[in-house]
Amino acid sequence: MGALSRYLEKRFGMPTRHIVNPLGVASVGTTATKLLNNNPDRLMLLIINLSANVLYVGFESDVSNTKGIYLVSRGGHLVLVADEDGELVGQEIWVVGSDTATTLYCVVTEAS
């Protein structure tokens, strides 16, 4: 076990693992798409907008340009950590792009 693994285990009190794009979603269009299921074992998450489009992130299936967290193009990101953001980290996450082929990258850390 490396120092980083020991640090995370000490911080969260349990072993962890990271998963890239858990539901296989790497691109979305203008229809809301579920990015992450509800997961009470999720401790951290990172979502990065890789595209030239805007990406909106929300906690409900009706996420939109008027009801979502705005992630700017080419690097806009959202980080949620359990000890700072509470139970939001484990909630279902939905995304929608401002246009077709809005690419993203998602990494989660959860209890293993």
ChimeraX attribute file (.defattr): number of C-alpha atoms within 10 A of each C-alpha:
attribute: neighborCount
match mode: 1-to-1
recipient: residues
	/A:1	5
	/A:2	6
	/A:3	8
	/A:4	9
	/A:5	14
	/A:6	14
	/A:7	12
	/A:8	15
	/A:9	14
	/A:10	11
	/A:11	11
	/A:12	14
	/A:13	11
	/A:14	13
	/A:15	15
	/A:16	17
	/A:17	13
	/A:18	16
	/A:19	12
	/A:20	15
	/A:21	16
	/A:22	14
	/A:23	12
	/A:24	11
	/A:25	17
	/A:26	17
	/A:27	19
	/A:28	21
	/A:29	17
	/A:30	16
	/A:31	16
	/A:32	19
	/A:33	19
	/A:34	20
	/A:35	23
	/A:36	21
	/A:37	13
	/A:38	13
	/A:39	13
	/A:40	14
	/A:41	14
	/A:42	23
	/A:43	24
	/A:44	21
	/A:45	21
	/A:46	16
	/A:47	21
	/A:48	20
	/A:49	26
	/A:50	21
	/A:51	20
	/A:52	15
	/A:53	19
	/A:54	20
	/A:55	32
	/A:56	22
	/A:57	26
	/A:58	21
	/A:59	19
	/A:60	16
	/A:61	16
	/A:62	16
	/A:63	22
	/A:64	22
	/A:65	16
	/A:66	9
	/A:67	13
	/A:68	18
	/A:69	17
	/A:70	19
	/A:71	20
	/A:72	17
	/A:73	19
	/A:74	16
	/A:75	15
	/A:76	16
	/A:77	20
	/A:78	15
	/A:79	14
	/A:80	19
	/A:81	18
	/A:82	16
	/A:83	12
	/A:84	10
	/A:85	13
	/A:86	12
	/A:87	15
	/A:88	18
	/A:89	25
	/A:90	22
	/A:91	17
	/A:92	17
	/A:93	19
	/A:94	21
	/A:95	29
	/A:96	27
	/A:97	28
	/A:98	18
	/A:99	15
	/A:100	13
	/A:101	15
	/A:102	22
	/A:103	21
	/A:104	24
	/A:105	18
	/A:106	22
	/A:107	16
	/A:108	21
	/A:109	18
	/A:110	20
	/A:111	16
	/A:112	10
